[in-house]
Amino acid sequence: MLNDPTVGLTRLSEKEHERNRFILPHEVDRLIKATKQTRAKFYLPAIIYLGAEHGAAKQEVLGLKWSKINFDYNGIGLITLYRTKTKRERTDSMMPRTKQALLDWRDHLEWMRHRKKINHIKTDFVFCHLDG
C-alpha cells in the first residue's frame, strides 16, 4: 500500500493570503516610465492602466475586444470588460490615461499592420498577434 504524500500538509487559507497591498499612483507612474525602455512600450502601458485604473483581471484584459470599447462616448469613452470567473460584464467610463494608452496601442497596431502589409485581420481582440 502506498503512503499518502499529502498527509501532514495544511491547506492554504484564502484569508491568510488576502491582498492587502495595492500599487500606489507614483508607483504606477514609475512602472509606466520603465515600460518605455522595453519592446513592450506600446501595449504594456494599456495593460497596466486597465489593471490599475479599472481593476481588470488578467482574463478581462486578454479577452478585451475593440468592439467593447467606445472611445467617443460623452467625450470620455466607455469600456466593457467580461469577467470569465463570474461570467459577468461590467461597463466603466474610461480613465483618460487608459483611453490614451489604448489609442496609442491601436495606432501602433495599424502602423505595424500597414508596414507588414497585413490587410486581413482575423480577430477583434485588443491584445493579439498582428494578423489575429
N, C-alpha and C positions, 0 to 999 in steps of 0.2 A: 504494500500500500504506500502511495506517495504522500509525503508531508505537504501540507498546505503552506505555500510560501507567504501567504498574506496574514498568517497568524501573528498577532502582536503588532500589526500595523494599525495606526489610528486613521480614522477618516479625516479628510480636510474639512474644516469648518468654513463655510462661506462668510460667516460673521467675523471670524478672525482675519480673513483676507479681504475684507471690505475696503474699497477705495476710500482713502481719507486724504489724499494728496492730489491737487489739481495744478495744472500748469498756469502760471501767472501771466498777466499781459506782457510784462517786459521779457519773460522767457519765450513767449510766442514770437515776439519781435526778433529776439536773438536767434531763434530757430529758423525763422524765415530768412534772415540775413545769411545764415550758414548755408541754406539751400542754394543761394545764388552762386555758391562756389562749386556746385556739383552739376553733373549732367542732368539731374532731375529738376533743374531750376524752373522749368516751365509747368510741370504738373504737380510737384510736391507742395508748393505753397497752397494750391487749391485744396489738396487733400488735408493739409494741416488746418487750414481755416474751416473746412467742413467739420472737422472733429472738434476744434477749439471753440468755434463760434456757434455751431449748430448742434453740437453733441452727437454728431453722426458716428455710428459704429462702423467698423471695417466693412461689413457686408452691405451697409447702406451706401457707403462710398463706392464700393466696387460694383454695386448694382444700379448706380445712378445713370439715368438716361437723359440725353439732351431734350427729349420731348417732355420731360418732367421739370424743366427749368424755363421760367418765363422771365426773361431779362427786362421786359418793358412794363411789367405790372406796376402801376402807380409810381413810376419813376425809381422804385427800389428793387422790384423783382420778387418773384416767388420761386420757391424750390420745394418739390415734393419728394420726400425720402420714404423708402419702403423698408420696414424692419422685418427681416426674414424670421427672426426668432419669435416675434409675436404676431406676424402676418398682418401688420397694421401699417397704414400710410399716415404720414403727417406732413402738413404743409406749413412752411415757415416763410416769413419775409426774409429776403436775403440781406445779410450784413454787407456793407459796402466793400470791405476788403475781400470777402468771399466772392462777391459778384465780379470784382475786378480780376481776381486770380482766375476765375472760370473763363472770363472773356479773354484774358491773356493766353490761357491754355487752348481755347478754341481757335484763336488767331494763329497760334503756333502750329496746331494740327493742320489747319488749312494751308499754311505756308509749306509745311513738310509734305503734305499730300500733293500740292502743286509742283514742288521741287522734284518729287519722285514719280510724278505723272500717275498718281493713283486717282482715278476718276470714279470708280465704283466702290462705295463703302457698304459693307455687309451688315453693319450694326449701328445701333443708336446709343451704345454705351459711351459714357464720357471718358472712361479710362480703359483703353483697349489698344490693340495694335493699330497701326495706321490704316490698314485695309479692313479692319474689323475682325 
